[in-house]
Amino acid sequence: MQARNIMEDIVIKYLDEMLALRFDLCTCEICRQDIIAYVLSRLPAKYITTDSGTIHAIMQQLRLEQSSLILKELAGAINIISKQPHHEESHDRNQAYKLLMEQIKVDRGADFSHYRDKVLKRRIALRMRSRNANTYSEYLQVLIHSPEEYEKLFEVLTINVSSFFRDAVVWDHLKTQILPELIARKKQQGVWPRKIRIWSAGCSHGEEPYSLAIMLYELLEKEKVEINVEIIATDIDKACLAKGKAGRYDQMSVKDLNPYYLRRFFIPINDEFQIVPHVKEFVHFKELNLIHDPGIMGVDMVICRNVFIYFNRSLQEYLIMKFHGALVRDGFFVMGSSENLLGEARQVFENVNRLFRIYKKIIVEY
Ligand SMILES: C[S@@+](CC[C@H](N)C(=O)[O-])C[C@H]1O[C@@H](n2cnc3c(N)ncnc32)[C@H](O)[C@@H]1O
């Protein structure tokens, strides 16, 4: 009777799952076998006879007991082997990736060179998979022969997930502390007409600027003061901006919205919800590439949330300083909950609420 190591079956299964979307590294048979051999050499073997009637139960038990160890070993092995495969191909793969990114820039003027490679590769892999392309070169051919694929690719690369009042606690703080302070400042100003200007950078479909507009409308109504509001909502993605301009959202987009806000600030039209005109008019949408285009100057607040995560460190530092330049003295800067001030920016912004990533511009006198 033949005995076999069922640990190998489990390793292969996990490996196939882990490699399914890894077009960024070589998954050829040589590398696959190297990874399997490396991992098996580091795990205890589990031999059973092939006619064992309880093979399924034994495998399940083994998975339960060893899965975290197997996954850890596999991640390490993939990392090691892909850095130094036993053949020349890895160089070609990097070259092909560079060529692909160059072609995207030539064809569509979209420069992703400052984006984090890891994020880009993961997103491109999604499109490669749905177009059955196994290498970057194959995917490049898809783009050349079916240019409509570009729209799909940009959809995944710009990642425009958003929602109204995303991170409720942060929005509560804006409503109770930050926006009232802005209103109070304007009330003290002798300048007429009084205006609050806010830049929502990377605004996606408008959920973020409309959330601000709703809050400001309510606060100004309560205070009974006359202050104009201008929220300049910018994004690189034309389709997003068109949706924002229309101000119409489907059921899914408003499903987590406070029912009071939904009743008061949206008009149901068929299956959709249209933002009311007196809030809509606060928001002006504009196409703007944060990397290449000039910023919106003289704003009281910049809100740029969940955009930095896609950019490399030096671009993040550059953008934070760009926002600093855009703000008026004491202007507020709001980042996403997983984003951080970097480099020089730590000296020119003061913490207002570190947890909620809210900062205030300071001017350092040298
Ligand atoms: C995840 S969404 C964030 C939306 C919103 N700020 C929020 O937090 O819910 C990221 C947005 O950044 C935009 N974006 C990505 N790169 C950009 C660039 N270079 N210039 C302007 N906008 C960009 C995307 O199009 C997308 O709409």
The ligand as a MOL file (V3000), in Angstrom:
LIG
                    3D

  0  0  0     0  0            999 V3000
M  V30 BEGIN CTAB
M  V30 COUNTS 27 29 0 0 0
M  V30 BEGIN ATOM
M  V30 1 C -11.2270 55.9880 -2.0930 0
M  V30 2 S -11.7240 57.4350 -2.9000 0 CHG=1
M  V30 3 C -11.9340 58.5300 -1.5480 0
M  V30 4 C -13.2390 59.2540 -1.5930 0
M  V30 5 C -13.5450 60.1390 -0.3900 0
M  V30 6 N -12.4930 61.1080 -0.1580 0
M  V30 7 C -13.7710 59.2850 0.8460 0
M  V30 8 O -12.9060 59.2620 1.7340 0
M  V30 9 O -14.8020 58.6410 0.9530 0 CHG=-1
M  V30 10 C -10.2130 57.9810 -3.6590 0
M  V30 11 C -10.4430 59.0160 -4.7560 0
M  V30 12 O -9.1890 59.5800 -5.0980 0
M  V30 13 C -9.2180 59.8460 -6.4850 0
M  V30 14 N -7.8450 59.9880 -6.9950 0
M  V30 15 C -6.9130 59.0260 -7.1480 0
M  V30 16 N -5.7980 59.5460 -7.6810 0
M  V30 17 C -6.0370 60.8780 -7.8620 0
M  V30 18 C -5.2580 61.9500 -8.3910 0
M  V30 19 N -4.0130 61.7700 -8.8250 0
M  V30 20 N -5.8270 63.1760 -8.4400 0
M  V30 21 C -7.0850 63.3710 -8.0010 0
M  V30 22 N -7.8750 62.4030 -7.4870 0
M  V30 23 C -7.3490 61.1630 -7.4270 0
M  V30 24 C -9.9400 58.6470 -7.0550 0
M  V30 25 O -10.4640 58.9100 -8.3620 0
M  V30 26 C -11.0150 58.3960 -6.0160 0
M  V30 27 O -12.2350 59.0040 -6.3510 0
M  V30 END ATOM
M  V30 BEGIN BOND
M  V30 1 1 1 2
M  V30 2 1 2 3
M  V30 3 1 2 10
M  V30 4 1 3 4
M  V30 5 1 4 5
M  V30 6 1 5 6
M  V30 7 1 5 7
M  V30 8 2 7 8
M  V30 9 1 7 9
M  V30 10 1 10 11
M  V30 11 1 11 12
M  V30 12 1 11 26
M  V30 13 1 12 13
M  V30 14 1 13 14
M  V30 15 1 13 24
M  V30 16 1 14 15
M  V30 17 1 14 23
M  V30 18 2 15 16
M  V30 19 1 16 17
M  V30 20 1 17 18
M  V30 21 2 17 23
M  V30 22 1 18 19
M  V30 23 2 18 20
M  V30 24 1 20 21
M  V30 25 2 21 22
M  V30 26 1 22 23
M  V30 27 1 24 25
M  V30 28 1 24 26
M  V30 29 1 26 27
M  V30 END BOND
M  V30 END CTAB
M  END
